[in-house]
Amino acid sequence: MRSDHTGGHLELILVEFDPAVLSDADLLRVFSTIHEPMPPNRQGNDVGSQYRSAIYTTNDTQHETARAVMAPKVAKFRKTFADRIK
């Protein structure tokens, strides 16, 4: 890892799940309880632009669900909320 935090990459995790077993909303609720949405470009002790936060959706319904589920955190953290929903 580069010490100047300019590696030029983004770390991603693809979560595959069976919506018949776990809904999009339930998955996002779990995510929202274990994930810190602030400050930008940081997760725990890991710092750098590769640690910026985003939720990537695959369709409009997932996108709307993500916005609805994350809305309470957006309201709580206001301007410091760093997650992006794409």
One Martini backbone bead per residue (centre of mass of N, CA, C, O) as a GRO file, in nm:
protein
   86
    1MET     BB    1   0.096   0.035   0.021
    2ARG     BB    2   0.057   0.359  -0.009
    3SER     BB    3   0.137   0.632   0.199
    4ASP     BB    4  -0.021   0.866   0.014
    5HIS     BB    5  -0.310   0.764  -0.091
    6THR     BB    6  -0.251   0.728  -0.438
    7GLY     BB    7  -0.334   0.447  -0.595
    8GLY     BB    8  -0.597   0.469  -0.796
    9HIS     BB    9  -0.816   0.306  -0.626
   10LEU     BB   10  -1.093   0.075  -0.562
   11GLU     BB   11  -1.265  -0.087  -0.317
   12LEU     BB   12  -1.459  -0.387  -0.363
   13ILE     BB   13  -1.786  -0.538  -0.296
   14LEU     BB   14  -1.959  -0.825  -0.386
   15VAL     BB   15  -2.304  -0.895  -0.328
   16GLU     BB   16  -2.452  -1.204  -0.311
   17PHE     BB   17  -2.809  -1.274  -0.326
   18ASP     BB   18  -3.123  -1.399  -0.208
   19PRO     BB   19  -3.429  -1.240  -0.227
   20ALA     BB   20  -3.593  -1.484  -0.096
   21VAL     BB   21  -3.419  -1.455   0.182
   22LEU     BB   22  -3.303  -1.151   0.119
   23SER     BB   23  -3.353  -0.835   0.122
   24ASP     BB   24  -3.246  -0.537   0.033
   25ALA     BB   25  -3.328  -0.391   0.293
   26ASP     BB   26  -3.198  -0.588   0.495
   27LEU     BB   27  -2.911  -0.563   0.392
   28LEU     BB   28  -2.892  -0.252   0.442
   29ARG     BB   29  -2.943  -0.260   0.745
   30VAL     BB   30  -2.693  -0.413   0.815
   31PHE     BB   31  -2.491  -0.223   0.688
   32SER     BB   32  -2.577   0.033   0.862
   33THR     BB   33  -2.471  -0.106   1.141
   34ILE     BB   34  -2.148  -0.166   1.033
   35HIS     BB   35  -2.129   0.121   0.897
   36GLU     BB   36  -1.932   0.409   0.848
   37PRO     BB   37  -2.035   0.725   0.690
   38MET     BB   38  -1.784   0.847   0.847
   39PRO     BB   39  -1.560   0.978   0.704
   40PRO     BB   40  -1.416   1.049   0.435
   41ASN     BB   41  -1.190   0.822   0.328
   42ARG     BB   42  -1.291   0.608   0.564
   43GLN     BB   43  -1.212   0.294   0.758
   44GLY     BB   44  -1.120   0.334   1.034
   45ASN     BB   45  -0.773   0.297   0.989
   46ASP     BB   46  -0.850   0.344   0.695
   47VAL     BB   47  -0.683   0.559   0.456
   48GLY     BB   48  -0.833   0.684   0.161
   49SER     BB   49  -0.981   0.692  -0.149
   50GLN     BB   50  -1.030   0.371  -0.147
   51TYR     BB   51  -1.242   0.430   0.118
   52ARG     BB   52  -1.474   0.509  -0.019
   53SER     BB   53  -1.827   0.538  -0.017
   54ALA     BB   54  -2.057   0.291  -0.166
   55ILE     BB   55  -2.367   0.216  -0.339
   56TYR     BB   56  -2.428  -0.036  -0.573
   57THR     BB   57  -2.669  -0.066  -0.813
   58THR     BB   58  -2.882  -0.258  -1.060
   59ASN     BB   59  -3.149  -0.083  -1.003
   60ASP     BB   60  -3.409   0.123  -0.934
   61THR     BB   61  -3.518  -0.026  -0.688
   62GLN     BB   62  -3.253  -0.041  -0.529
   63HIS     BB   63  -3.203   0.260  -0.522
   64GLU     BB   64  -3.460   0.340  -0.365
   65THR     BB   65  -3.406   0.158  -0.123
   66ALA     BB   66  -3.137   0.280  -0.038
   67ARG     BB   67  -3.241   0.565   0.016
   68ALA     BB   68  -3.451   0.484   0.231
   69VAL     BB   69  -3.266   0.329   0.433
   70MET     BB   70  -3.043   0.575   0.454
   71ALA     BB   71  -3.199   0.833   0.546
   72PRO     BB   72  -3.145   0.839   0.857
   73LYS     BB   73  -2.836   0.884   0.824
   74VAL     BB   74  -2.845   1.137   0.661
   75ALA     BB   75  -2.995   1.301   0.878
   76LYS     BB   76  -2.788   1.261   1.108
   77PHE     BB   77  -2.512   1.354   0.935
   78ARG     BB   78  -2.554   1.506   0.683
   79LYS     BB   79  -2.272   1.655   0.562
   80THR     BB   80  -2.097   1.390   0.668
   81PHE     BB   81  -2.213   1.210   0.463
   82ALA     BB   82  -2.028   0.980   0.244
   83ASP     BB   83  -2.216   0.819   0.101
   84ARG     BB   84  -2.291   0.660  -0.209
   85ILE     BB   85  -2.557   0.631  -0.451
   86LYS     BB   86  -2.544   0.432  -0.773
   0.00000   0.00000   0.00000
